[in-house]
Amino acid sequence: KNQVEQSPQSLIILEGKNCTLQCNYTVSPFSNLRWYKQDTGRGPVSLTIMTFSENTKSNGRYTATLDADTKQSSLHITASQLSDSASYICVVSRGGATNKLIFGTGTLLAVQP
Amino acid sequence: KAGVTQTPRYLIKTRGQQVTLSCSPISGHRSVSWYQQTPGQGLQFLFEYFSETQRNKGNFPGRFSGRQFSNSRSEMNVSTLELGDSALYLCASSAGGTSGSVFEQYFGPGTRLTVT
């Protein structure tokens, strides 16, 4: 079954600290993996998109890694800010004739002052 | 460049009624996808349209339907509303051909539907 699992479900960190969010998937065939940030009451915003051949991709203080062999990805946030408080969603695209996005349920991050 | 717009932003309906939600994609984008987001299930794919044709469909009952117009604007309709249809409905547009391609997807702010 094509699934995307994220951990932890929720996380509280202090402003200025780093954190890492995890994503494991069993989607096959794999096309690409995305990380989205969703602020409360708003639509998701893309942070990174990685294809099979990409191991690391950065977007400012956000760095995503992908290990296609173990089917794991992580999103690392450095020097967290209050504005990083949001839900972070891992999405894997299943390739083949019918390209479909399979969503994780997200990690809810709260950054406290 | 204007982003994806969705109307209305909030909607309250009663069970048994029907509802139509609208989505205007980013200018030039031909692919529009619809998603349902609930606290328990997360984001779930409803369907995707490209050049007025439905390209992909998720696992939702036939009460959920959609269409796309020649200007790429899209509507989704839910008939015979149930309490469980209460959710945030998001649409996303892309310049690419399918929702799973490497083309970036841009989400709208969503329509919050409450069914009482």
Chai-1 contact restraints between the chains, C-beta under 6 A:
chainA,res_idxA,chainB,res_idxB,connection_type,confidence,min_distance_angstrom,max_distance_angstrom,comment,restraint_id
A,S31,B,G100,contact,1.0,0.0,6.0,A-B,restraint_1
A,N32,B,V102,contact,1.0,0.0,6.0,A-B,restraint_2
A,R42,B,P109,contact,1.0,0.0,6.0,A-B,restraint_3
A,G43,B,L90,contact,1.0,0.0,6.0,A-B,restraint_4
A,G43,B,F107,contact,1.0,0.0,6.0,A-B,restraint_5
A,G43,B,G108,contact,1.0,0.0,6.0,A-B,restraint_6
A,G43,B,P109,contact,1.0,0.0,6.0,A-B,restraint_7
A,G43,B,G110,contact,1.0,0.0,6.0,A-B,restraint_8
A,P44,B,F107,contact,1.0,0.0,6.0,A-B,restraint_9
A,S46,B,E104,contact,1.0,0.0,6.0,A-B,restraint_10
A,I49,B,V102,contact,1.0,0.0,6.0,A-B,restraint_11
A,S93,B,G100,contact,1.0,0.0,6.0,A-B,restraint_12
A,T98,B,N56,contact,1.0,0.0,6.0,A-B,restraint_13
A,N99,B,T98,contact,1.0,0.0,6.0,A-B,restraint_14
A,N99,B,G100,contact,1.0,0.0,6.0,A-B,restraint_15
A,N99,B,S101,contact,1.0,0.0,6.0,A-B,restraint_16
A,K100,B,N56,contact,1.0,0.0,6.0,A-B,restraint_17
A,K100,B,G100,contact,1.0,0.0,6.0,A-B,restraint_18
A,L101,B,S99,contact,1.0,0.0,6.0,A-B,restraint_19
A,L101,B,G100,contact,1.0,0.0,6.0,A-B,restraint_20
A,F103,B,G42,contact,1.0,0.0,6.0,A-B,restraint_21
A,F103,B,L43,contact,1.0,0.0,6.0,A-B,restraint_22
A,T105,B,G42,contact,1.0,0.0,6.0,A-B,restraint_23
